[in-house]
Amino acid sequence: MENKIIILPQSLSNKIAAGEVVGRPESVVKELIENSIDANATEIILVIKDAGKSLIQISDNGSGMTEEDALLCFQRHSTSKISSLEDLEKILTLGFRGEALASISSISQVEMKTKTHAEETGTLIRLEGNDIAEVSKTGCNTGTSLAVKNLFYNTPGRRNFLKSNQTEFRHIYETFLHLAVSHPEIDFQFINNDELIFDLKASELKERLERIFTNKFSDSLIEVNNGNEIIKVKGLFPNLTLQRSQNRISIFI
């Protein structure tokens, strides 16, 4: 009887695994901005074209990576966040599994420029569907710039399932807002098809909300600041009498 079970090639298994991490361009935006936040960036710039289908670029001034770490970060289960089972009990970062970059690079064309503060020159890495096309030295600022081009170019079936540019842009827009609101201490820029959508400077939470929404919304907020030796609660809550055009509530803890 002929055997039916086979071991899938690494390239195919990577594409399948990518489906669990990358459902649409918004997934890439979320993963990469969270990486920048975890790298202690104080400035994050998001650039997209065609609702992220042809380009998603995240640039930050975070800690950056050495060439060795930059090459390792595109391998599955590579992470700087944990090294033992005990580390799972004290995770404070947004990501830790080491899946995102490997998944993203398996279904796109990726270009990364990165440099640590201690290095004089940075590292340039280009990948085509997880295959390394170039590794070289380059001049760049401290931090990381990662461009994801032609998402799902090698999985046309997945690309065909993407919605209209308007719908995909809306998903990216909402994710950007959630991250920008929950991290007002970081400068954020958002550029869509060469048009500046947001230029948010680091500020207090209430000022960040004013910049994103309206003064009327910000003025309606009720501030809460209370606690004891065990727990402290601090936050802003909207006045329930304020009319809202969308049936949506955001909670950040």
C-alpha positions in Angstrom: 0.0 0.0 0.0 1.4 3.4 -1.0 2.2 5.8 1.9 0.0 8.9 2.0 1.7 11.0 4.8 4.5 13.4 3.7 6.6 16.0 5.3 5.8 19.4 3.8 8.7 21.5 2.4 9.8 24.4 4.7 8.7 27.0 2.1 5.2 25.6 2.0 4.8 25.1 5.8 6.0 28.7 6.3 3.2 30.0 3.9 0.6 27.9 5.8 1.9 29.2 9.2 1.7 32.8 7.8 -2.0 32.4 7.4 -2.3 32.2 11.2 -0.5 35.5 11.7 -1.2 37.5 8.6 -4.8 37.7 7.6 -4.7 41.1 5.8 -2.4 44.1 5.6 -3.7 45.4 9.0 -2.1 42.3 10.6 1.3 43.3 9.3 0.9 46.9 10.5 -0.1 45.7 14.0 2.8 43.2 14.3 5.4 45.7 13.1 4.3 48.7 15.1 4.2 46.4 18.2 7.8 45.4 17.4 8.8 49.0 17.3 7.1 49.7 20.7 8.8 46.7 22.2 12.1 48.1 20.9 11.6 51.2 23.0 11.0 53.5 20.0 10.0 57.1 20.7 9.2 57.8 17.0 7.3 55.5 14.7 6.4 56.2 11.1 3.8 54.2 9.2 3.8 54.5 5.4 1.3 52.5 3.2 0.4 52.4 -0.4 -2.7 50.7 -2.0 -4.1 50.0 1.5 -0.9 48.1 2.3 -1.2 45.7 -0.6 1.8 47.1 -2.4 3.7 48.7 0.5 3.8 48.7 4.3 6.8 50.5 5.8 7.4 51.0 9.5 10.4 53.1 10.6 11.4 53.7 14.2 14.3 55.0 16.3 14.3 52.0 18.6 17.2 49.9 19.8 17.9 48.4 16.3 19.6 45.1 15.7 23.1 43.8 14.9 23.5 41.9 11.6 23.4 38.6 13.4 20.2 39.3 15.2 18.7 40.8 12.0 19.3 37.6 10.1 17.9 35.5 13.0 14.7 37.5 13.4 13.3 36.1 10.1 13.6 32.5 11.3 10.5 31.0 13.0 10.5 30.9 16.8 13.3 33.5 17.0 12.7 36.0 19.8 14.5 38.3 22.1 11.6 38.3 24.6 11.9 34.9 26.3 14.5 32.2 26.7 12.9 29.9 29.3 9.5 28.6 30.4 9.7 30.9 33.5 9.9 34.0 31.3 6.3 33.4 30.2 5.2 34.3 33.7 6.7 37.8 33.5 6.1 38.9 29.9 5.7 42.7 29.6 6.1 43.0 25.9 3.5 43.0 23.2 5.0 40.1 21.3 7.1 37.1 22.2 6.4 34.1 20.0 8.9 34.8 17.3 6.4 34.1 14.5 5.6 37.5 13.0 8.6 38.4 10.8 9.1 34.8 9.6 5.4 34.7 8.5 5.4 38.1 6.9 8.6 37.5 5.0 7.4 34.2 3.6 4.5 35.9 1.7 6.1 39.2 0.7 9.2 41.0 -0.5 10.9 42.5 2.5 13.7 45.1 2.9 15.1 45.9 6.3 17.6 48.5 7.4 18.7 48.4 11.0 21.4 49.7 13.3 22.2 49.7 17.0 23.5 52.8 18.8 26.9 51.1 19.2 27.4 50.5 15.5 28.8 53.0 13.0 27.1 51.4 10.0 23.8 49.5 9.7 22.7 46.3 8.0 20.6 46.0 4.9 18.7 42.7 4.3 16.4 41.9 1.4 14.3 38.8 1.2 12.0 37.3 -1.4 9.5 34.9 0.2 11.8 34.0 3.1 14.8 33.6 0.7 17.7 36.0 1.5 18.5 38.0 -1.7 21.0 40.5 -0.2 22.9 41.2 3.0 25.1 44.3 3.1 26.3 47.2 5.2 24.4 50.5 4.8 24.2 53.9 6.2 21.1 54.5 8.4 20.0 56.0 11.6 19.8 54.0 14.9 16.6 51.9 14.8 14.8 49.8 12.2 13.1 50.5 9.0 11.2 47.5 7.5 9.4 47.7 4.2 6.9 44.9 3.2 6.2 45.0 -0.5 3.6 43.1 -2.6 1.9 41.3 0.2 0.7 37.8 -0.8 2.6 38.1 -4.1 3.4 34.3 -4.0 0.0 33.2 -2.7 -2.4 34.7 -5.2 -5.4 32.8 -3.7 -4.9 34.7 -0.4 -4.4 38.0 -2.2 -7.7 37.5 -4.1 -9.5 37.3 -0.7 -8.5 40.8 0.3 -11.3 43.3 0.3 -11.4 46.7 -1.4 -8.7 49.3 -0.7 -11.3 51.3 1.2 -12.0 48.4 3.5 -8.4 47.3 4.0 -7.4 51.0 4.7 -10.2 51.2 7.3 -8.8 48.2 9.2 -5.3 49.7 9.1 -6.6 53.1 10.2 -8.4 51.7 13.2 -5.4 49.6 14.4 -3.1 52.6 14.0 -5.5 54.7 16.1 -5.7 52.1 18.9 -1.9 51.8 19.1 -1.4 55.6 19.0 -4.0 56.2 21.7 -2.7 53.5 24.0 0.9 54.9 23.6 0.6 58.7 23.8 4.3 58.9 24.9 5.4 58.0 21.4 5.5 60.2 18.3 3.4 58.7 15.5 3.2 59.5 11.8 0.8 57.9 9.3 1.3 58.5 5.6 -1.1 57.0 3.0 -0.3 57.1 -0.7 2.1 60.1 0.0 -0.6 62.0 2.0 0.1 62.8 5.6 -2.9 61.5 7.6 -1.6 61.9 11.2 1.5 63.7 12.7 1.1 63.0 16.4 3.7 64.3 18.9 4.3 62.7 22.2 1.8 64.1 24.7 -0.5 63.4 27.6 -3.4 61.0 26.8 -6.0 63.8 26.8 -4.1 65.9 24.3 -3.5 62.8 22.1 -7.3 62.2 22.1 -7.9 65.9 21.1 -5.5 65.5 18.2 -7.1 62.3 16.9 -10.8 63.1 17.6 -12.2 66.5 18.5 -12.0 69.1 21.3 -15.7 68.4 22.0 -14.9 64.8 22.7 -11.9 65.6 24.8 -13.8 68.2 26.8 -16.5 65.6 27.6 -14.0 63.2 29.2 -14.2 62.5 32.9 -10.9 61.9 34.6 -10.5 59.2 37.3 -7.5 58.9 39.5 -7.8 56.8 42.6 -6.3 53.9 44.4 -4.6 52.5 47.5 -1.5 50.6 48.4 -2.5 47.6 46.4 -4.1 49.0 43.2 -4.3 52.3 41.4 -6.9 53.2 38.8 -6.2 56.1 36.4 -8.1 56.9 33.2 -10.4 58.9 31.1 -14.1 58.0 30.5 -16.4 59.7 28.0 -19.6 61.3 29.1 -22.4 58.8 28.4 -24.6 61.7 27.1 -22.2 62.3 24.2 -23.7 61.1 20.9 -21.5 58.8 18.9 -21.8 58.0 15.2 -20.5 54.5 15.7 -21.5 51.7 18.0 -18.0 51.1 19.2 -16.2 51.2 22.5 -12.4 51.1 23.1 -10.8 50.0 26.4 -7.1 50.3 27.1 -5.6 48.7 30.2 
